[in-house]
Amino acid sequence: MANRPNREASESSTRVEFMEPLESRQMLDATPFPAITSLENPLHTVVRMQTNFGDVDIELYDDATPGTVANFLNYVYSGRYDQTFFHRLVDSFVLQGGGFKFIGNNQVQSVPTFSAIKNEFRFSNIERTIAMAKLSGQPDSATSQFFFNIVDNPNLDSRSNAGGFTVFGKVVQGWTNIHDPVNFGHAANDSDIQNFFKAGIINNAALAEVPVRKGYVADTSPKADDFLTIIDVEVIKPQGVNVFYVNRIYYPEGFRGSTINEYLPVVNPNATTVFYQVIARFETSDRDFVMEAGQIAANARGGITISEFKDPANARVREGAPYAIELHSTLPVAANLSHFDFGTATGEALTGATSTSWFFGEGFKGKDPGFILDFLVWQNPNPVTANLQITFFPEGASPRTVNVATEAFRRGGLNIEEVSQVPKDGAYSTRIVSDQPIVAALSHYETISGGNGFGTLGVSGEGSTVGIVPVANVGSNVRNYLTVLNPNSVAAVVNYDLIFSAATGKNRIESVFIVPPNSRGGLDLSTIPQLADGTRVSIRYESNAKIYADTIHYENQDGLGTFVPTTAAKSWHFADGFMDNARAGTNVIETVSVFNPFQSKSLDVVFTFRYTDGFTLTRTVALAGQDRFDFDLHTYQPILDQGAKNKRFYYSIEVSAASEFVAMMRHTDITGGGGFATIGSPFGTTTALNSPIFGSGG
């Protein structure tokens, strides 16, 4: 049989290759990373195979077999091993995979292969090692297929056996999963190894020794779950460092089109270099691949251009396929997805929070098709299907529910125009409840108004009785809303304060609004006369019930939207800062607003700007208890000088203090395609805003 090791020195020269949707196991991080001391070399790459019979961690011999490792990683990074099955098991010999996907209806599909590689035989085929399969008598014929040596196989080392089979790594964790006879049957009986070809079930000669899971009925058409499946395989430790990708952050909205630009700025606020990889998880077709694996120097800003419509040849994702972003890193980083489309921009910080419940206060469905577009999207980062119950709360109507299932490691979504449960020409709020932890976001576009739009993460978890919006304002052609979802069976009585900066000399405004049970409501700031002059305020609310809120701001023919934070942090990071000194204050406007939630405790708030070349700027601002500050970067001369004198335009922003506070960023580039608002990424200690340490807000 072809492309496989044989007990004998020769075999047939027929080339073979080809699996499908998946099933159950555990969460991505349910299995701890292996100990560094378990590796032969702590600087070697480590790959994790998540399978439907357990996780298998493999140390790769980067230095000794570099060509073979590079080839194997090409298949890992391209996602070609994902959803493949192990198609050959020989008792007390080998377990072989990397060749086939099961696509249902007794059909298999070959894994697309890269060019064959040169044989690099060096190490003996002993138990626990992984080696490349190849064609009989052809030493340089290995492509995608690999095998695990279940026992010591010295016969595979013979130079007469086509130069020996190249061992390029070993299993450092999860060997019992491979060797477990309950799963495999190789130490039990032949009923667990099926000859699908001889039985006439699958017309492929390579499938003569296929291991199947317990419960498969012999000589019947198999289901996807009957095979031993690689659900997902990714690098969990890069080459050259002795640490793993221990951090993960997500954002579920990404799309490449003929009018779209997308960027992913990433900041490393740590004192040492960070290594990272960015994975695209698609909604349809081929599920995922690694867009980038790289590093960012200490205290510097980096990132990637995902796609630009004027440069399709260098796009990192395929066109017309919705996807989610998953970023793995060796140290905590912050990142922001910046998306330009429909004459506007959306932007939001990636989050490390996954949850079984997500809420959105703001949404709108248009009267006529194509003018107002809402996309509710989510990412399932689990190796099992996520089942979602999505409830819409239309304004003035009873809640309506739809149910959606999203496969393992897939992005999912709804175009609200196509959801009949949401009435036309009206506002709505949304609740998502999932049986698996997910990440959810909403993108909103108003093409009829010349480009208004915003993108926002949902509010995760059980809601809160306290929330703070660091900045809000209204004025001529400027609107600002606080939108609240109350999914409770009792009315939510929301007491709110509009807090002016102490520098204005104005007194805070205190009032209340009520949101009925299982409905949406909120506050239109344009109805408050004291704000008509455009003065900026912070909003602090307290409710008798746990609620969920968004803040939406419309200005300069653009929408800036984000969720209302319910926690304070000692440090906030914003990865996507930009200032063009030549356009500052006219059509490039950028503001970072902070609020001190302590009743009487003062804070020294430090703003740190990190540029792509490692240059930094800092400024410190004293902030009294229950006071706020707006840092208008488009008027700050040291930042303007960096652009004018040093051609430094792109930076990240860290805002930090000795105690917790809340921060928010607004960015608008009128000629550059729009703007966005984001709460950013919290670092360090975080505390719920309803904690008694902050005291009463009144």
C-alpha positions, 0 to 999 in steps of 0.5 A: 500500500502506498505512502506508508511504512511497511514491515517489509523493505518494499511495497506497491507504489500507488500514491494514496491520500484523504476526513470531516465534521467532528464531535466531542471532547474538552475545551481548548485549554483543558489539557495542561501544557507539557513540562519544558523539562519533558522536551529533549530541547526546550527550544524545540517547536511543540505541536498539539493534536486535539483529537476525539480520543484525547490531546497529543503533544509532539516535540519537533526536531527543528534542528536535526530534521529542518526540512521535514519539520518545515513540511509538517508545519506547512500542513499544520499552518494551512489547516490541512490536517484539521478534520482528517482521520487516522486511516491505518493502524497495524497492531504493534506497529504504526498508526498512520494519518495525514492523508484523508478527510471523511466527507460523508456518504461513504466518500473520502477526500485527499488532503491537498499536498505540497511538493514532496520533500527530501528524506532526512533520516537520522533517528531510529523509529522507536516507540513514541516517535512520529515519522513521515510516510513515503512511497515504496522505493522512493526515498524523497517522496514524503508529502502529507502522511505521517505515522506514530511508531507504536513500538520500536520498529528498527526495520524502518531504519534500514537504508535498503528501505528507501533510505529509512523513514524520517523521524522528526519528533516524539510524543511528549504528552498524551501517549496513553491516548494513542496507546489506549486499547479501549480507543484503538483496539490494537491490543484487543481484536481485529473488529476495531480495524475495518477494511472499508475497501474490501467490504465495498463501503469506501472505494479507496484501496488505502482504507484497508486497515482503518481504526474505528471507535467503539460502537461502530457496527462492522460492515455498515456505512460509517459516520464521522464520529466513527473515525479517529479524528484530528479535530484541530492541530496547532503549534502550542510552543514556537521554536527558539523560546522555552515558553508556550502560547499561554494567552489567547484573545479573540474577535469573531468578525472578519471579512475580505471583499473588493472594497474592504481593508482590514488591519490587526495592530498588536502591542507588546507591553512586556519587558521581553519579546513576545511570540505570537500566531494569528489564526483565521477560523472560517465560517464555511469551507476550509476551516482555518489556517495561520495567517501569521506567526511572528514576534514583537519586541519588548514595549513595542507595537506591531501587527499585520495587514490582513487584506487591502482591496488594492493589493489582493495578491498579498491578502492573508485570507480568502475573499468572500469567506467570513472568519473569526480571529484567534491570537495566541501569544507567549505573553499577554498582548492587546490587539484591535481589529480595524475594518474599513467597508461601506464608507465607514470603519469599525474597530474593537479590541480583541478579548480573552473572555469566553462566555456561555451568555452574551448580550447586546443592547443596540441593534436595528433592522431597516425598513428596506433591504440593503440600507441598514445592515446588522451582522450578529457574529460569534466564534466557537473556540471549542473542539465540540459543536456549540448550540446557541439560543438567540433571543431578540427583544424588539422595541415594543414587541415580545421576545422572539427566539432562534436556535443555531448550531456552530461546529467546532472551531468555526465562526458563525453568524446571522445577517439580521435582514434575513432573520424573520423573527426581527421586525423590520424598521425597528430597534432590538436588543439581543441575548445569546445563550450557548452550551459552550463558551463563545465570543460574540460581536455585532457589526452595524452599517447604515449605508443610506446615511453615507457611511454610519457604522460601528462594531462592538463586542457583546457584554458577557456573563450575568450582567451588572447593576453598575456601569460607567461610560467614560465619555459621551456628548451631544451637539449639532448633528451629534447623537449619543445613546445609552441602550439597555437590555433588561432580560429580567422578569422585573422592571429595571430602575436605572439611576444615572449620573452625568458627571462633568469634569471638575475643570468645567465647574458644572454640577453632575446631573442625576436622574432615572429611567425605567426599563420594563421586564424582558425589554429594551430601553435607555437614554437619549442624551440629546433630550438633556438641555444641559448637554446641548453645548457639546460638553463631554460627560461620563455616565455612571448608572446603578440599577436594581436589577442586573442589566446590559448596556451599549453606548453608541455615538454618531458624529462626522457621519460615522458611528462609534459604538462599544459595550459599557464596561462593568469592571475597572482595571489598573491598566488599559491597552489600545493597540490601534492609535494613529495621528497624522499631524497634517490632518490633526483636529480637522479630520483625524480626531483621537481621544482617550477618556478616563474616569476615576470610580473611587468616591474620594481616592485620587489617582495618578493616571499614566499615558504611555505611547508605544510606536512601531520602532520601540520609541515611547512617550509618556504623560501623567495626569492627576485625577480626583475621585469621581472625576474624569479626563479627556486626553485629546491626542490630536492637540497634544504637541509631542505626538504631533511632533513625532509625525512631523519630525520623525514620521511616527504615525502609528502607536499603541496607548497604555493607560495605567494607575496604582488603582482601578479606573475605566478608560475608553478610546474614540478614533475618527479619520474622516478622509481615511474611512471612518472611526471606532470606539473601544473600551480596550483591553484590561490588564492587571487587577480588575474589579467589578464596578459594583464593588464596595471599594469604590463607594457610592456613586451619588 
